[in-house]
Structure formats: structure tokens, C-alpha cells
Amino acid sequence: MKNIPASGLLRFQIIAIMISFFAMGSIEMVGIASNYIKVSLHISDAKANLLPSLVYIWFLVCTIPTGILMNRIGRKKTVLISMTAMALTMLLPFWGTSYRHMVLCFILLGISNVCMQASLYPFLSNIISGKALAESLTTGQFVKTLSSFSAPYVAMIGAMYFTDFFDLGWRILFFFYFLVTLLAILLLVFSRIENINTPEPNTSFKACFGLLKNHFVLLSFIGVMCHVGIDISTNTVAPKLLMDRLGIVLDKASFGASLYFIARLVGCLSWTFFLNRISRKGFFYISILLILSALIGLYFAHTKEMIFICIAMIGIGNANLFPVLFSQAVLSRPADKSIISVLMIMGQAGGALFPISMGLAYDKIGINGSISVLMIGIIYLLYFATQLKSDQTGKIETK
């Protein structure tokens, strides 16, 4: 490492962080994992959907404490501690597969992954700044989505080919992310990235939630909750749609979740193209109407082709809602951008509210009940869009 040129070392550091982003994408495996757990343990949909909720609820609890920890011990140490905890958590399913074991596993996965997310984004700024930082963050999100896309395939391969190999089956998904996280830890340890400790402005719970008194900040916070709720819930419900409507077994129905992430990748790549041609408000409306049309279509879709088209439409439409929600919240109160940024990250706790609501609706009504929960979220986002106005340059201002 001592003889590596500066440019080569920077590339090594970026690779290390991008693999960390891939490991961070493990949080979205909870959707497909909960489907396999439901089948293997023969539990209700509500109990199965409680598992993703146990992961995402920690965005509400751990984001601010992670910021405080970073202020005390530095960004790199915080990232490494959270990743080590996450790697150890990935081994829990191999010590037991009871529902209690899985509840504990998902709680610890949520805590460690949220701490990792809250520290990895600012950690990237230790080596990159300016315009390159924004580009690197976009690349990181792309890599994270690739990780999410891989999860259903890894689970499917495990269920099909590794059931007789130490009874791994779909649990190979956890071992896969254990290896990826371990690799990321080793690369970061030898990356020679400084453990910079830059104290942030006051981001206490009181300061963050005090900003919710601002009407537009509150609307944006709920909007992020709905966006993330739709994201994780579609990942969970896509295989169920194929199983319920077409009688497809879970191993093959897992492709529904992968299709969603493929579509989300397409949506991410389309962001720059459309943003240069239409206003952000117009783009936001198009994205929401795409999801709304898809959800209406899912009420009546009973063929594989129609279900696939609707899932893909949701993936494309939901891919870029967060940047608009995030940026408009920050622009509404520029003086409080640091606190608002933390608040928007905390809004990802919407991934806890939606799955459990969908599980209860599924047990009472069926698959259309789950779709109706998603419909509530998109109707709210449609209302949020009406609170935006576009100027002549295509930028958005709040009403």
C-alpha cells in the first residue's frame, strides 16, 4: 500500500466505499426474505410483514444517535463498527430459524444498517468533495440498487440448489451478504481513509421534530415515509401477486421482486435525461401518475404480462421521488439544511409502517387489501405534488 500512487489509492478507496454501498443494499433483502420465512414457518402475512417493519423502524430511532457517535469517534470508526455488527447479524439465521430468531435478526439488521447508512454518506466526503461528491453518491445509489436487485436471485438460487447443502436453502442470502460485508470491512481497514471527525450542528430529537411545525417540512417528511413505504412494500408484495393470481411457487415468483429493482435501475438512469427537458414538478407528477396507473392496473391484472408491466411501472415511477422530496424540504429552509437532512433520512421509517399495514390488510381482505394500502401512499404523494409550483426555469418552489 505504501508504494501505490495517489490516483491508484483514490481508486482503491472509492472501490472500498462502493462495495460498502453494495453491502448497505442488504437492507432491502428483507422483502424477499420475509416471503420465504412465511412459507417455511407457516405464519400469517401480518407476522411475516412485521419483519421488514422491525428493520425500518430504526431509521426513526438510530439516525440522530449515529450522528452524535460520529461527532465523538469519527466517521470511519462509526462505519466500521456498524458494518461489523451487520456482518455478525448475518450469521444469526444459521444458529436458529424460529420466528423469535428471525425477529432478533431483523431488529439487529435494522439497527446496524441504519447506523451504516447514516455514517457512510458523510464518510464518502472524507475523500471526495464538490461536484464529484454528488456524482459519487449517485453511483453509490446505483450500486445499492444493484445489491437490492441481486437479493431475490441469490435467495432463489439458494432455495433451488443449496437446500441439501447443510440445509442452507434461501438462507444463503444471509451468508452472501456476510461475505460482501466482510470484504467491505477489510478493504476499508486497508484503504488509508482518514477518520475525520467534523462536529455537526445540533441535531437532537428536539431540534429535528421541532421543524415538523413547519407545514412544508412536515409534508415532505410524510412524503418520504410514503415513498420508502411504497418501495419496500412493492418489493414484498410483488412475489405474492404472482403466487396468489397465477399459482406460481415462491422460487419462481421471486423474479417479481427482481423485476421491480430492474425497473428502478431504469428509472434512476432516466433521471438526468428527463430532468434536462421538463420541470421537476412535471417529472414528479409523471412519476406519481405512473405508479397510480400501475396500482389501478394491479387490481385487475390476472396475467403474468400485465402484472410484470404494472410492477415495472411502479419501479420506474418510484425511482426518483426521494431526490425531489429531499431537495425541496432543504430548499424550503436553507438555514436548517443539516437538521432537515437528518429528518428526511429518519422519514425512511415509513418502510416500517407500510408492510405491517399491508400484512393486516392481506389477512383480512387478500391481495387487493395490500394494494389499497399502497394506494393510500400514492394518493398522499399526489396531494404533495399540488403543493409545489414551477418557475420558468423549471425549478420548484413551495407554495
Beta strands, then each sheet from edge to edge (+ up, - down):
strand 1: 388-390
strand 2: 396-398
sheet 1: 1+ 2-
end
